[in-house]
Amino acid sequence: MIGYDCGGALMHNPGFTRRGITAGADRTVLEGGLALAWTALAQAVDEGHRARLLRRLADRK
């Protein structure tokens, strides 16, 4: 979960939307995306993690 300062506004209303176009909100989304990318990369390059995830995927089919 990522979050940014929405000034106490409730989600999905005009006040929340106004806060969503700030530099702080942009930074939060970019940092969250970067964290997700690093996590995926760490899983992909670690043979043990990768094998475990591929086994779990095969088990779902």
All heavy atoms as a GROMACS GRO file, in nm:
protein
  458
    1MET      N    1   0.085  -0.116   0.000
    1MET     CA    2   0.000   0.000   0.000
    1MET      C    3   0.090   0.123   0.000
    1MET      O    4   0.192   0.126   0.067
    1MET     CB    5  -0.089   0.000   0.124
    1MET     CG    6  -0.168   0.126   0.138
    1MET     SD    7  -0.273   0.130   0.283
    1MET     CE    8  -0.409   0.035   0.224
    2ILE      N    9   0.052   0.219  -0.077
    2ILE     CA   10   0.122   0.347  -0.076
    2ILE      C   11   0.022   0.455  -0.032
    2ILE      O   12  -0.098   0.437  -0.045
    2ILE     CB   13   0.184   0.383  -0.212
    2ILE    CG1   14   0.076   0.397  -0.319
    2ILE    CG2   15   0.287   0.279  -0.254
    2ILE    CD1   16   0.127   0.452  -0.449
    3GLY      N   17   0.072   0.561   0.020
    3GLY     CA   18  -0.016   0.669   0.062
    3GLY      C   19   0.056   0.802   0.053
    3GLY      O   20   0.178   0.809   0.056
    4TYR      N   21  -0.020   0.906   0.042
    4TYR     CA   22   0.035   1.041   0.041
    4TYR      C   23  -0.056   1.131   0.122
    4TYR      O   24  -0.168   1.094   0.156
    4TYR     CB   25   0.053   1.094  -0.103
    4TYR     CG   26  -0.074   1.095  -0.185
    4TYR    CD1   27  -0.160   1.204  -0.182
    4TYR    CD2   28  -0.107   0.988  -0.266
    4TYR    CE1   29  -0.276   1.206  -0.258
    4TYR    CE2   30  -0.222   0.989  -0.342
    4TYR     CZ   31  -0.306   1.098  -0.337
    4TYR     OH   32  -0.420   1.099  -0.411
    5ASP      N   33  -0.008   1.248   0.153
    5ASP     CA   34  -0.084   1.343   0.234
    5ASP      C   35  -0.204   1.393   0.154
    5ASP      O   36  -0.190   1.466   0.057
    5ASP     CB   37   0.004   1.460   0.275
    5ASP     CG   38  -0.070   1.564   0.356
    5ASP    OD1   39  -0.181   1.534   0.406
    5ASP    OD2   40  -0.017   1.675   0.370
    6CYS      N   41  -0.322   1.349   0.194
    6CYS     CA   42  -0.443   1.394   0.124
    6CYS      C   43  -0.517   1.499   0.207
    6CYS      O   44  -0.633   1.529   0.179
    6CYS     CB   45  -0.532   1.275   0.089
    6CYS     SG   46  -0.589   1.181   0.231
    7GLY      N   47  -0.450   1.553   0.308
    7GLY     CA   48  -0.507   1.662   0.385
    7GLY      C   49  -0.635   1.626   0.457
    7GLY      O   50  -0.720   1.711   0.481
    8GLY      N   51  -0.652   1.499   0.490
    8GLY     CA   52  -0.772   1.456   0.560
    8GLY      C   53  -0.892   1.434   0.472
    8GLY      O   54  -1.000   1.400   0.518
    9ALA      N   55  -0.875   1.451   0.341
    9ALA     CA   56  -0.987   1.432   0.248
    9ALA      C   57  -1.020   1.284   0.236
    9ALA      O   58  -0.932   1.198   0.246
    9ALA     CB   59  -0.951   1.488   0.111
   10LEU      N   60  -1.144   1.255   0.215
   10LEU     CA   61  -1.186   1.118   0.191
   10LEU      C   62  -1.149   1.077   0.049
   10LEU      O   63  -1.149   1.161  -0.042
   10LEU     CB   64  -1.338   1.104   0.210
   10LEU     CG   65  -1.389   1.135   0.351
   10LEU    CD1   66  -1.541   1.129   0.353
   10LEU    CD2   67  -1.331   1.038   0.452
   11MET      N   68  -1.120   0.950   0.032
   11MET     CA   69  -1.082   0.903  -0.102
   11MET      C   70  -1.195   0.923  -0.202
   11MET      O   71  -1.312   0.916  -0.166
   11MET     CB   72  -1.044   0.756  -0.097
   11MET     CG   73  -0.910   0.733  -0.030
   11MET     SD   74  -0.847   0.568  -0.060
   11MET     CE   75  -0.936   0.475   0.061
   12HIS      N   76  -1.156   0.948  -0.324
   12HIS     CA   77  -1.246   0.955  -0.439
   12HIS      C   78  -1.348   1.069  -0.427
   12HIS      O   79  -1.466   1.052  -0.457
   12HIS     CB   80  -1.315   0.821  -0.463
   12HIS     CG   81  -1.217   0.708  -0.471
   12HIS    ND1   82  -1.127   0.697  -0.574
   12HIS    CD2   83  -1.194   0.604  -0.387
   12HIS    CE1   84  -1.052   0.590  -0.553
   12HIS    NE2   85  -1.090   0.533  -0.442
   13ASN      N   86  -1.299   1.183  -0.383
   13ASN     CA   87  -1.381   1.304  -0.385
   13ASN      C   88  -1.293   1.419  -0.434
   13ASN      O   89  -1.173   1.402  -0.447
   13ASN     CB   90  -1.446   1.330  -0.248
   13ASN     CG   91  -1.347   1.374  -0.144
   13ASN    OD1   92  -1.267   1.463  -0.167
   13ASN    ND2   93  -1.351   1.313  -0.027
   14PRO      N   94  -1.349   1.534  -0.462
   14PRO     CA   95  -1.269   1.643  -0.520
   14PRO      C   96  -1.148   1.684  -0.437
   14PRO      O   97  -1.042   1.712  -0.494
   14PRO     CB   98  -1.370   1.757  -0.533
   14PRO     CG   99  -1.502   1.688  -0.550
   14PRO     CD  100  -1.493   1.566  -0.461
   15GLY      N  101  -1.159   1.686  -0.305
   15GLY     CA  102  -1.044   1.723  -0.222
   15GLY      C  103  -0.930   1.624  -0.236
   15GLY      O  104  -0.813   1.661  -0.242
   16PHE      N  105  -0.964   1.498  -0.241
   16PHE     CA  106  -0.866   1.393  -0.260
   16PHE      C  107  -0.800   1.407  -0.398
   16PHE      O  108  -0.678   1.394  -0.411
   16PHE     CB  109  -0.935   1.257  -0.246
   16PHE     CG  110  -0.844   1.139  -0.261
   16PHE    CD1  111  -0.762   1.098  -0.156
   16PHE    CD2  112  -0.843   1.066  -0.378
   16PHE    CE1  113  -0.680   0.986  -0.168
   16PHE    CE2  114  -0.761   0.955  -0.391
   16PHE     CZ  115  -0.680   0.916  -0.287
   17THR      N  116  -0.879   1.435  -0.497
   17THR     CA  117  -0.828   1.452  -0.633
   17THR      C  118  -0.729   1.567  -0.640
   17THR      O  119  -0.623   1.556  -0.701
   17THR     CB  120  -0.943   1.476  -0.732
   17THR    OG1  121  -1.032   1.364  -0.724
   17THR    CG2  122  -0.894   1.492  -0.874
   18ARG      N  123  -0.763   1.679  -0.575
   18ARG     CA  124  -0.672   1.795  -0.576
   18ARG      C  125  -0.538   1.759  -0.514
   18ARG      O  126  -0.433   1.803  -0.562
   18ARG     CB  127  -0.735   1.912  -0.502
   18ARG     CG  128  -0.836   1.989  -0.584
   18ARG     CD  129  -0.876   2.119  -0.516
   18ARG     NE  130  -0.948   2.096  -0.391
   18ARG     CZ  131  -1.078   2.067  -0.382
   18ARG    NH1  132  -1.152   2.055  -0.491
   18ARG    NH2  133  -1.135   2.051  -0.265
   19ARG      N  134  -0.537   1.681  -0.408
   19ARG     CA  135  -0.412   1.641  -0.343
   19ARG      C  136  -0.336   1.539  -0.426
   19ARG      O  137  -0.217   1.521  -0.410
   19ARG     CB  138  -0.438   1.584  -0.204
   19ARG     CG  139  -0.492   1.682  -0.105
   19ARG     CD  140  -0.386   1.785  -0.069
   19ARG     NE  141  -0.432   1.866   0.040
   19ARG     CZ  142  -0.362   1.891   0.149
   19ARG    NH1  143  -0.240   1.844   0.162
   19ARG    NH2  144  -0.412   1.965   0.244
   20GLY      N  145  -0.405   1.469  -0.515
   20GLY     CA  146  -0.342   1.366  -0.597
   20GLY      C  147  -0.258   1.420  -0.711
   20GLY      O  148  -0.189   1.344  -0.778
   21ILE      N  149  -0.263   1.549  -0.734
   21ILE     CA  150  -0.184   1.607  -0.843
   21ILE      C  151  -0.070   1.692  -0.790
   21ILE      O  152  -0.018   1.779  -0.859
   21ILE     CB  153  -0.273   1.688  -0.940
   21ILE    CG1  154  -0.343   1.802  -0.868
   21ILE    CG2  155  -0.372   1.598  -1.011
   21ILE    CD1  156  -0.416   1.899  -0.961
   22THR      N  157  -0.027   1.663  -0.668
   22THR     CA  158   0.084   1.737  -0.608
   22THR      C  159   0.216   1.664  -0.634
   22THR      O  160   0.220   1.546  -0.668
   22THR     CB  161   0.065   1.751  -0.457
   22THR    OG1  162   0.067   1.620  -0.397
   22THR    CG2  163  -0.066   1.822  -0.424
   23ALA      N  164   0.325   1.736  -0.613
   23ALA     CA  165   0.458   1.676  -0.627
   23ALA      C  166   0.476   1.561  -0.527
   23ALA      O  167   0.536   1.459  -0.559
   23ALA     CB  168   0.567   1.781  -0.608
   24GLY      N  169   0.422   1.577  -0.407
   24GLY     CA  170   0.433   1.472  -0.307
   24GLY      C  171   0.361   1.344  -0.348
   24GLY      O  172   0.411   1.234  -0.328
   25ALA      N  173   0.244   1.359  -0.408
   25ALA     CA  174   0.170   1.242  -0.456
   25ALA      C  175   0.244   1.176  -0.571
   25ALA      O  176   0.255   1.052  -0.577
   25ALA     CB  177   0.030   1.283  -0.500
   26ASP      N  178   0.298   1.256  -0.661
   26ASP     CA  179   0.377   1.200  -0.772
   26ASP      C  180   0.497   1.122  -0.720
   26ASP      O  181   0.524   1.011  -0.765
   26ASP     CB  182   0.426   1.311  -0.866
   26ASP     CG  183   0.316   1.370  -0.951
   26ASP    OD1  184   0.207   1.311  -0.960
   26ASP    OD2  185   0.341   1.479  -1.009
   27ARG      N  186   0.567   1.179  -0.624
   27ARG     CA  187   0.684   1.114  -0.566
   27ARG      C  188   0.645   0.981  -0.500
   27ARG      O  189   0.711   0.879  -0.517
   27ARG     CB  190   0.753   1.206  -0.465
   27ARG     CG  191   0.882   1.150  -0.409
   27ARG     CD  192   0.955   1.248  -0.317
   27ARG     NE  193   0.870   1.302  -0.213
   27ARG     CZ  194   0.818   1.425  -0.210
   27ARG    NH1  195   0.843   1.509  -0.308
   27ARG    NH2  196   0.742   1.465  -0.112
   28THR      N  197   0.533   0.982  -0.429
   28THR     CA  198   0.487   0.860  -0.362
   28THR      C  199   0.456   0.750  -0.462
   28THR      O  200   0.495   0.634  -0.442
   28THR     CB  201   0.362   0.891  -0.277
   28THR    OG1  202   0.399   0.987  -0.177
   28THR    CG2  203   0.308   0.768  -0.210
   29VAL      N  204   0.387   0.783  -0.569
   29VAL     CA  205   0.353   0.682  -0.670
   29VAL      C  206   0.479   0.630  -0.738
   29VAL      O  207   0.494   0.509  -0.760
   29VAL     CB  208   0.254   0.740  -0.773
   29VAL    CG1  209   0.234   0.646  -0.890
   29VAL    CG2  210   0.121   0.769  -0.705
   30LEU      N  211   0.572   0.718  -0.771
   30LEU     CA  212   0.698   0.675  -0.834
   30LEU      C  213   0.779   0.586  -0.739
   30LEU      O  214   0.834   0.483  -0.782
   30LEU     CB  215   0.780   0.796  -0.878
   30LEU     CG  216   0.720   0.873  -0.995
   30LEU    CD1  217   0.798   1.003  -1.018
   30LEU    CD2  218   0.717   0.790  -1.120
   31GLU      N  219   0.787   0.623  -0.612
   31GLU     CA  220   0.861   0.541  -0.516
   31GLU      C  221   0.793   0.405  -0.496
   31GLU      O  222   0.861   0.303  -0.484
   31GLU     CB  223   0.875   0.614  -0.383
   31GLU     CG  224   0.972   0.731  -0.391
   31GLU     CD  225   0.976   0.814  -0.264
   31GLU    OE1  226   0.900   0.787  -0.169
   31GLU    OE2  227   1.056   0.909  -0.262
   32GLY      N  228   0.661   0.403  -0.495
   32GLY     CA  229   0.589   0.276  -0.483
   32GLY      C  230   0.613   0.187  -0.604
   32GLY      O  231   0.635   0.066  -0.590
   33GLY      N  232   0.613   0.245  -0.722
   33GLY     CA  233   0.641   0.169  -0.844
   33GLY      C  234   0.783   0.117  -0.846
   33GLY      O  235   0.808   0.002  -0.887
   34LEU      N  236   0.877   0.198  -0.800
   34LEU     CA  237   1.016   0.156  -0.793
   34LEU      C  238   1.033   0.041  -0.694
   34LEU      O  239   1.103  -0.057  -0.722
   34LEU     CB  240   1.106   0.274  -0.755
   34LEU     CG  241   1.256   0.245  -0.749
   34LEU    CD1  242   1.307   0.196  -0.883
   34LEU    CD2  243   1.330   0.370  -0.705
   35ALA      N  244   0.967   0.050  -0.581
   35ALA     CA  245   0.974  -0.059  -0.482
   35ALA      C  246   0.918  -0.189  -0.540
   35ALA      O  247   0.975  -0.296  -0.521
   35ALA     CB  248   0.898  -0.021  -0.355
   36LEU      N  249   0.809  -0.180  -0.613
   36LEU     CA  250   0.750  -0.298  -0.676
   36LEU      C  251   0.847  -0.355  -0.780
   36LEU      O  252   0.866  -0.478  -0.788
   36LEU     CB  253   0.617  -0.262  -0.741
   36LEU     CG  254   0.542  -0.375  -0.809
   36LEU    CD1  255   0.511  -0.488  -0.713
   36LEU    CD2  256   0.413  -0.320  -0.869
   37ALA      N  257   0.909  -0.270  -0.860
   37ALA     CA  258   1.004  -0.316  -0.961
   37ALA      C  259   1.124  -0.385  -0.898
   37ALA      O  260   1.168  -0.490  -0.944
   37ALA     CB  261   1.049  -0.199  -1.048
   38TRP      N  262   1.179  -0.327  -0.791
   38TRP     CA  263   1.293  -0.388  -0.722
   38TRP      C  264   1.254  -0.523  -0.663
   38TRP      O  265   1.332  -0.618  -0.665
   38TRP     CB  266   1.347  -0.297  -0.612
   38TRP     CG  267   1.440  -0.191  -0.662
   38TRP    CD1  268   1.418  -0.056  -0.660
   38TRP    CD2  269   1.569  -0.208  -0.721
   38TRP    NE1  270   1.525   0.009  -0.715
   38TRP    CE2  271   1.620  -0.081  -0.752
   38TRP    CE3  272   1.646  -0.320  -0.751
   38TRP    CZ2  273   1.743  -0.063  -0.812
   38TRP    CZ3  274   1.771  -0.301  -0.810
   38TRP    CH2  275   1.818  -0.174  -0.841
   39THR      N  276   1.133  -0.533  -0.611
   39THR     CA  277   1.086  -0.659  -0.554
   39THR      C  278   1.076  -0.765  -0.662
   39THR      O  279   1.120  -0.880  -0.644
   39THR     CB  280   0.951  -0.640  -0.484
   39THR    OG1  281   0.966  -0.542  -0.380
   39THR    CG2  282   0.899  -0.768  -0.425
   40ALA      N  283   1.018  -0.730  -0.776
   40ALA     CA  284   1.007  -0.825  -0.888
   40ALA      C  285   1.145  -0.867  -0.937
   40ALA      O  286   1.169  -0.986  -0.963
   40ALA     CB  287   0.926  -0.763  -1.001
   41LEU      N  288   1.236  -0.774  -0.947
   41LEU     CA  289   1.372  -0.804  -0.991
   41LEU      C  290   1.441  -0.899  -0.893
   41LEU      O  291   1.504  -0.997  -0.935
   41LEU     CB  292   1.453  -0.675  -1.007
   41LEU     CG  293   1.597  -0.693  -1.052
   41LEU    CD1  294   1.602  -0.753  -1.192
   41LEU    CD2  295   1.669  -0.560  -1.049
   42ALA      N  296   1.426  -0.872  -0.765
   42ALA     CA  297   1.488  -0.958  -0.663
   42ALA      C  298   1.434  -1.101  -0.674
   42ALA      O  299   1.511  -1.197  -0.660
   42ALA     CB  300   1.462  -0.902  -0.523
   43GLN      N  301   1.305  -1.115  -0.698
   43GLN     CA  302   1.246  -1.248  -0.713
   43GLN      C  303   1.296  -1.316  -0.840
   43GLN      O  304   1.320  -1.436  -0.841
   43GLN     CB  305   1.093  -1.239  -0.716
   43GLN     CG  306   1.032  -1.187  -0.588
   43GLN     CD  307   1.058  -1.276  -0.470
   43GLN    OE1  308   1.037  -1.396  -0.475
   43GLN    NE2  309   1.106  -1.220  -0.362
   44ALA      N  310   1.311  -1.241  -0.946
   44ALA     CA  311   1.348  -1.299  -1.075
   44ALA      C  312   1.493  -1.347  -1.078
   44ALA      O  313   1.524  -1.447  -1.142
   44ALA     CB  314   1.325  -1.197  -1.186
   45VAL      N  315   1.583  -1.277  -1.011
   45VAL     CA  316   1.725  -1.312  -1.020
   45VAL      C  317   1.770  -1.410  -0.912
   45VAL      O  318   1.878  -1.467  -0.923
   45VAL     CB  319   1.816  -1.187  -1.018
   45VAL    CG1  320   1.785  -1.097  -1.138
   45VAL    CG2  321   1.806  -1.112  -0.888
   46ASP      N  322   1.689  -1.432  -0.810
   46ASP     CA  323   1.724  -1.528  -0.706
   46ASP      C  324   1.667  -1.665  -0.746
   46ASP      O  325   1.546  -1.683  -0.753
   46ASP     CB  326   1.665  -1.484  -0.572
   46ASP     CG  327   1.703  -1.576  -0.459
   46ASP    OD1  328   1.654  -1.692  -0.458
   46ASP    OD2  329   1.780  -1.534  -0.372
   47GLU      N  330   1.756  -1.759  -0.776
   47GLU     CA  331   1.713  -1.889  -0.827
   47GLU      C  332   1.616  -1.960  -0.733
   47GLU      O  333   1.518  -2.020  -0.778
   47GLU     CB  334   1.834  -1.979  -0.855
   47GLU     CG  335   1.912  -1.938  -0.977
   47GLU     CD  336   1.833  -1.946  -1.106
   47GLU    OE1  337   1.752  -2.039  -1.122
   47GLU    OE2  338   1.851  -1.858  -1.191
   48GLY      N  339   1.640  -1.954  -0.603
   48GLY     CA  340   1.552  -2.019  -0.508
   48GLY      C  341   1.412  -1.960  -0.509
   48GLY      O  342   1.312  -2.032  -0.514
   49HIS      N  343   1.405  -1.827  -0.503
   49HIS     CA  344   1.275  -1.760  -0.506
   49HIS      C  345   1.203  -1.787  -0.639
   49HIS      O  346   1.084  -1.814  -0.642
   49HIS     CB  347   1.291  -1.608  -0.490
   49HIS     CG  348   1.324  -1.565  -0.352
   49HIS    ND1  349   1.245  -1.590  -0.243
   49HIS    CD2  350   1.431  -1.496  -0.304
   49HIS    CE1  351   1.300  -1.540  -0.135
   49HIS    NE2  352   1.413  -1.483  -0.169
   50ARG      N  353   1.281  -1.777  -0.746
   50ARG     CA  354   1.221  -1.796  -0.879
   50ARG      C  355   1.165  -1.937  -0.893
   50ARG      O  356   1.051  -1.956  -0.940
   50ARG     CB  357   1.325  -1.769  -0.987
   50ARG     CG  358   1.268  -1.773  -1.124
   50ARG     CD  359   1.367  -1.713  -1.222
   50ARG     NE  360   1.305  -1.713  -1.352
   50ARG     CZ  361   1.352  -1.778  -1.457
   50ARG    NH1  362   1.464  -1.844  -1.448
   50ARG    NH2  363   1.290  -1.774  -1.571
   51ALA      N  364   1.239  -2.037  -0.850
   51ALA     CA  365   1.193  -2.176  -0.859
   51ALA      C  366   1.067  -2.197  -0.775
   51ALA      O  367   0.972  -2.262  -0.818
   51ALA     CB  368   1.303  -2.271  -0.815
   52ARG      N  369   1.067  -2.139  -0.655
   52ARG     CA  370   0.950  -2.152  -0.568
   52ARG      C  371   0.827  -2.089  -0.631
   52ARG      O  372   0.718  -2.147  -0.632
   52ARG     CB  373   0.977  -2.088  -0.431
   52ARG     CG  374   0.861  -2.098  -0.334
   52ARG     CD  375   0.896  -2.034  -0.200
   52ARG     NE  376   0.936  -1.895  -0.211
   52ARG     CZ  377   0.852  -1.791  -0.219
   52ARG    NH1  378   0.721  -1.813  -0.219
   52ARG    NH2  379   0.897  -1.669  -0.227
   53LEU      N  380   0.842  -1.970  -0.687
   53LEU     CA  381   0.729  -1.903  -0.751
   53LEU      C  382   0.680  -1.978  -0.874
   53LEU      O  383   0.559  -1.990  -0.896
   53LEU     CB  384   0.767  -1.759  -0.788
   53LEU     CG  385   0.788  -1.665  -0.670
   53LEU    CD1  386   0.847  -1.533  -0.718
   53LEU    CD2  387   0.659  -1.643  -0.594
   54LEU      N  388   0.773  -2.033  -0.951
   54LEU     CA  389   0.733  -2.109  -1.069
   54LEU      C  390   0.661  -2.238  -1.029
   54LEU      O  391   0.564  -2.279  -1.094
   54LEU     CB  392   0.854  -2.139  -1.157
   54LEU     CG  393   0.912  -2.018  -1.230
   54LEU    CD1  394   1.041  -2.055  -1.301
   54LEU    CD2  395   0.812  -1.958  -1.327
   55ARG      N  396   0.704  -2.302  -0.920
   55ARG     CA  397   0.634  -2.421  -0.870
   55ARG      C  398   0.493  -2.385  -0.826
   55ARG      O  399   0.396  -2.456  -0.856
   55ARG     CB  400   0.709  -2.483  -0.752
   55ARG     CG  401   0.821  -2.577  -0.792
   55ARG     CD  402   0.871  -2.659  -0.674
   55ARG     NE  403   0.902  -2.581  -0.555
   55ARG     CZ  404   1.020  -2.523  -0.531
   55ARG    NH1  405   1.118  -2.533  -0.620
   55ARG    NH2  406   1.040  -2.455  -0.421
   56ARG      N  407   0.481  -2.275  -0.754
   56ARG     CA  408   0.348  -2.232  -0.710
   56ARG      C  409   0.257  -2.201  -0.828
   56ARG      O  410   0.138  -2.232  -0.826
   56ARG     CB  411   0.360  -2.111  -0.618
   56ARG     CG  412   0.421  -2.147  -0.483
   56ARG     CD  413   0.430  -2.030  -0.392
   56ARG     NE  414   0.296  -1.988  -0.354
   56ARG     CZ  415   0.271  -1.876  -0.288
   56ARG    NH1  416   0.368  -1.796  -0.252
   56ARG    NH2  417   0.147  -1.844  -0.257
   57LEU      N  418   0.314  -2.141  -0.932
   57LEU     CA  419   0.237  -2.111  -1.052
   57LEU      C  420   0.190  -2.242  -1.117
   57LEU      O  421   0.075  -2.255  -1.156
   57LEU     CB  422   0.319  -2.029  -1.149
   57LEU     CG  423   0.252  -1.994  -1.282
   57LEU    CD1  424   0.126  -1.910  -1.259
   57LEU    CD2  425   0.350  -1.921  -1.373
   58ALA      N  426   0.280  -2.337  -1.129
   58ALA     CA  427   0.245  -2.466  -1.190
   58ALA      C  428   0.138  -2.537  -1.107
   58ALA      O  429   0.048  -2.601  -1.163
   58ALA     CB  430   0.369  -2.554  -1.202
   59ASP      N  431   0.143  -2.527  -0.975
   59ASP     CA  432   0.045  -2.590  -0.888
   59ASP      C  433  -0.094  -2.530  -0.906
   59ASP      O  434  -0.194  -2.597  -0.881
   59ASP     CB  435   0.086  -2.579  -0.742
   59ASP     CG  436   0.207  -2.666  -0.707
   59ASP    OD1  437   0.242  -2.755  -0.789
   59ASP    OD2  438   0.267  -2.642  -0.601
   60ARG      N  439  -0.102  -2.406  -0.948
   60ARG     CA  440  -0.231  -2.338  -0.965
   60ARG      C  441  -0.303  -2.385  -1.090
   60ARG      O  442  -0.423  -2.370  -1.102
   60ARG     CB  443  -0.212  -2.187  -0.973
   60ARG     CG  444  -0.166  -2.127  -0.842
   60ARG     CD  445  -0.140  -1.980  -0.854
   60ARG     NE  446  -0.267  -1.912  -0.878
   60ARG     CZ  447  -0.277  -1.783  -0.904
   60ARG    NH1  448  -0.168  -1.709  -0.913
   60ARG    NH2  449  -0.393  -1.726  -0.925
   61LYS      N  450  -0.229  -2.442  -1.185
   61LYS     CA  451  -0.288  -2.481  -1.314
   61LYS      C  452  -0.355  -2.615  -1.305
   61LYS      O  453  -0.334  -2.700  -1.230
   61LYS     CB  454  -0.182  -2.482  -1.422
   61LYS     CG  455  -0.134  -2.341  -1.451
   61LYS     CD  456  -0.032  -2.340  -1.562
   61LYS     CE  457   0.010  -2.197  -1.588
   61LYS     NZ  458   0.112  -2.185  -1.688
   0.00000   0.00000   0.00000
